[in-house]
Amino acid sequence: MIWGHHAHRLIPAQIDRAPRAGSEHPMTEADPQSVSPKQMLAALEDAGFTVYSQGAGGFYVRMQWPAGSPQYSTSLLVPLDQTAPEYPKMMEAVLRELAKAATAGRAATQVLKAV
């Protein structure tokens, strides 16, 4: 584990809320600025994501989707500096990608159950 013991974890119940106005993904309700890098990395590692690479200067970590995932050929760019001006937009992109994958997963599960 990258961050050792962690007391706070991002769990789906914390971000699975009704969509904001104009939001196409219900799980993007979390305020990106309030999601800490430690919290996000711990949740990703718990879900089977692995570190693919670290950015120069330690400003971000690129996380590989779990093996077997349809998104396996892509990665998530997780910002590490919560004080950086670009942090909210970068974390919002991570949340959006995770929400898209969750939506796709639910749709695929529904189809598989129906056939």
C-alpha positions in Angstrom: 0.0 0.0 0.0 1.3 3.4 -0.9 0.1 5.3 2.1 0.2 2.7 4.9 -2.6 2.8 7.4 -5.5 5.0 6.5 -8.4 6.0 8.7 -10.5 7.7 6.0 -11.6 5.8 2.9 -13.7 7.0 -0.1 -16.5 4.5 -0.4 -19.3 4.4 -2.9 -21.9 5.4 -0.3 -20.0 8.7 0.2 -20.3 9.7 -3.5 -23.4 7.8 -4.7 -26.0 10.5 -4.5 -28.5 12.1 -6.9 -26.8 13.9 -9.8 -26.1 17.6 -9.7 -27.9 19.7 -12.2 -26.1 19.1 -15.5 -24.3 16.1 -14.2 -24.7 13.0 -16.3 -23.2 10.7 -13.7 -24.8 10.3 -10.3 -21.5 9.4 -8.6 -19.8 12.7 -9.5 -21.6 14.5 -6.6 -18.5 14.5 -4.4 -16.7 17.8 -4.1 -13.4 17.1 -5.9 -11.5 19.5 -3.5 -12.7 17.5 -0.5 -11.4 14.2 -1.8 -7.9 13.8 -0.4 -5.2 12.1 -2.5 -4.5 9.6 0.3 -8.2 8.8 0.5 -8.5 8.3 -3.3 -5.3 6.2 -3.6 -6.3 4.0 -0.7 -9.8 3.4 -2.2 -8.2 2.7 -5.7 -5.7 0.2 -4.2 -8.5 -1.5 -2.2 -10.4 -1.9 -5.5 -7.5 -3.6 -7.2 -5.9 -0.6 -9.0 -2.1 -0.6 -9.1 0.5 2.2 -9.5 1.5 2.4 -13.2 3.8 5.4 -12.8 4.6 8.5 -10.7 4.9 11.9 -12.2 8.1 13.9 -12.0 8.1 15.9 -8.8 5.5 13.8 -7.2 2.6 15.9 -8.4 0.5 12.9 -9.6 0.3 9.1 -9.7 -1.0 7.2 -12.7 -3.1 4.2 -11.6 -3.7 1.2 -13.8 -7.3 -0.2 -13.8 -7.6 -3.8 -12.3 -6.7 -6.6 -14.7 -9.6 -7.8 -16.7 -11.4 -4.4 -16.5 -12.6 -3.1 -19.9 -10.7 0.1 -19.1 -7.5 -1.9 -18.5 -5.7 -0.3 -21.5 -6.1 3.2 -19.9 -5.1 4.7 -16.6 -6.3 7.2 -14.1 -4.2 10.3 -13.4 -4.6 11.0 -9.7 -3.3 14.4 -8.5 -1.3 14.5 -5.3 -1.1 18.2 -4.4 -4.4 19.2 -3.0 -3.2 22.9 -2.8 -2.5 23.0 -6.6 -4.8 25.2 -8.6 -5.5 22.4 -11.0 -6.3 19.9 -8.3 -10.1 20.2 -8.3 -10.3 19.8 -12.1 -7.9 16.8 -12.1 -9.8 15.1 -9.2 -13.1 15.8 -10.9 -11.8 14.0 -14.0 -10.9 11.0 -11.8 -14.3 10.9 -10.2 -16.0 11.3 -13.7 -14.0 8.4 -15.1 -14.9 6.2 -12.1 -18.6 7.2 -12.4 -18.6 6.3 -16.1 -17.1 2.9 -15.4 -19.7 2.3 -12.6 -22.5 3.3 -14.9 -21.2 1.0 -17.7 -20.8 -1.8 -15.1 -24.4 -1.5 -13.9 -25.7 -1.5 -17.5 -23.6 -4.6 -18.4 -24.7 -6.4 -15.3 -28.4 -5.6 -16.1 -28.0 -7.0 -19.6 -26.2 -10.2 -18.4 -29.0 -10.8 -15.8 -31.6 -10.4 -18.5 -30.2 -13.0 -20.9 
